[in-house]
Amino acid sequence: MPRIKVALPDQFLFNMERIVGLSDVNYAKHLDSVSMVSILHEARLQFLSSLGFTESNIFGLGMVVTDFAVDYRSESFANDLLLINVGVSAFNRYGFDIGIQVTNEALETVVCNAKIGVVFFDFDKHEISQVPVAFKNKLGYPEIQEVQVA
């Protein structure tokens, strides 16, 4: 079976650090995959927060995760410092991809690359909504070309 390949954005717009906690490691004493998903989720929320948003209020709309892919590359252990870089790509009419790269600072290795597909959602109407132009502008990407969605 072929491995998932995660394409990263051309540039990162946000970064954060996270220490691997004791509760993040599994019986093999390395960072657990479930904990990594939680760390990636936190990075997405922190990225939105850095822009002044929450996932339930981005210019009056919410954000819903549509897909999530993680390409695990190496191990990390308790007390390791993770460097987490976040960017965006592949805008379409309703959403875009959030690309994340996690690096182990001490080992200088990529721990994982991840892609989180998201769409904008109007929770009052219970329907997806178009990407607000103001959101693209806030990211500095007013010229982003839309990707056709099949």
N, C-alpha and C positions, 0 to 999 in steps of 0.2 A: 504494500500500500504506500503510495507516495506521501511524503511529508507535506504539511501545510507550509506555504511560503507567504510570509507577511511583508508586504511592501510598506516601507516607512515614508512619511512625508518628506518633501525636499528640505524643509526647515522645521525646527522645533520652536514653539512659541512660549513654552512654560517648562519649568523644571522644579523638582522637589527632591528631598532626601527622605529616606525611611530606614530605620534600623530594623533588622529582622529580629523579632521577639521570640522568646522561648515558646510561646503558644503558636508561632508560625511554622515550627519545624515538626516533621513527622517521625515515625519510628526509625527511619533510616538516618535521622539527625540532619536532614537538609530541608530547605524551604519547601513546604507542601504546596502542591498545585492549587488547592482550594484557597489557601492563604494568598497565593499570588493573584488569583482572580479578585479577591477582596482589595488587595493593594492597587491593582489596576483600576478598579471601581473608584477607590479613594482618589487616585490621580485624576480621573475624569472629573470628579466633583470639585477637587481643588483647582483644576484648570478653569472650570466654569466660574468658581468663586473669584479667581484672580481677575476675571473679566467683569465682575460685579453681578453675576447671575447665580441662580440655583437651577437644578434640573426641572423644577416645577414653574419657573418664571424666567423666561428669556423673551423679553419684549412681549410679555403676556401669554406666551406659549410654553408648553412643556417639552421635554426631550425624552424620547423612548429609545431604548437599546433594541436594535433589530437583529444584530448578529455580533458574534464575539469570537475572535480567533487568537490563539496564543501559540507561538512557536518557541518552545522552551529550548534554550541553548546550553546552559551550564547550571551548576549547583550554587547555592548560597547556604550559609549556616547561621545559627544564632549569633547575634551581635554584629553581623556584617552590615555595612552601610550600603544601601542601594541608592543609586543615582537614577532618577526617573525623569525622562524627557518626553514631552507631549507636543504633538503637532496635529494639523488637520490636512485632509486631502479629499479628492474625489467627490466634490460637491455635485449634487444633482438637484432636481426640483424640490425635493422634500427633506433632504438631509445631507450627510457627509460622513466621512470616516475620521475617527480619532486614532492616530497612530502613536504608539507608546514604545519606547525602548528603555529597558531596565538594565543597568550595568552594576556589577559588583565592584565597588570602589577599590577594595583591597586587592582583589584578584585581577582587576582591570579586564574583566571579561563580560560579555553580554550575557545576561541571565535569560532574558526573553525579549522577543519583539511581539507586539500585540496590535490588533486592529479591532476597534469597537465601532460598528456601524450604528448610526443614530438617525432618527427622523424627528421632525418637529410635530407636536401633537397638541390639538386644542381639546383639553380635557372637558370643557363645557359641552362641546359638540360631539365628543367622542370620535374624532376623525383626524387623520394626518393633515398637516398644513404645510404650505410652502415655506422654504427657508426665508426668514426675514432679511430683506436687503440690508437693514441696519446691522444685523449680526455679521454679515460678510464684511461690511464696511468697518465694523469695530475690530475685526481680525486683520484688517489691512488688505483684504482680498476682493475689492469690488470688481476686479476684472476676471474673476474665476469663471472659466468656461464650464457650462453644465455638462455632465456626463449623461448620456441618454439611458434611461431606465427601461428595461424591457417589460 
